Amino acid sequence: MGDIDVNVAAASLDHVQSHLTAPFIRQLVSDPVIDTALEMVDRYALRAYDALQLADCLVLCAADGETYTFVCSDHRLLDAARSEHLQTLDPAA
């Protein structure tokens, strides 16, 4: 096995980084997100981080008036997202 050339490694990392960040939206956790996450825990018995992920999407949709696709492979979380009328995508399907 040989070493990867530094320039090839850097270019590969840049490519992966641009691929991962381009189609995603980052949103800070705020009081409305936390409040919505608590509702999701009560409504669907979700784990805390799952509830935060769902709440982030719901709050973003409400604030922007846009429809975003909720992406995950956890079936319980996907069911909760569909119950909240979100479009969903399971990348493992």
Rosetta blueprint (number, residue, H / E / L):
1 M L
2 G L
3 D L
4 I L
5 D L
6 V H
7 N H
8 V H
9 A H
10 A H
11 A H
12 S H
13 L H
14 D H
15 H H
16 V H
17 Q H
18 S H
19 H H
20 L H
21 T H
22 A L
23 P L
24 F L
25 I L
26 R L
27 Q L
28 L L
29 V L
30 S L
31 D H
32 P H
33 V H
34 I H
35 D H
36 T H
37 A H
38 L H
39 E H
40 M H
41 V H
42 D H
43 R H
44 Y H
45 A L
46 L L
47 R L
48 A H
49 Y H
50 D H
51 A H
52 L H
53 Q H
54 L H
55 A H
56 D H
57 C H
58 L H
59 V H
60 L H
61 C H
62 A H
63 A H
64 D H
65 G L
66 E L
67 T L
68 Y L
69 T E
70 F E
71 V E
72 C L
73 S L
74 D L
75 H H
76 R H
77 L H
78 L H
79 D H
80 A H
81 A H
82 R H
83 S H
84 E L
85 H L
86 L L
87 Q E
88 T E
89 L E
90 D L
91 P L
92 A L
93 A L
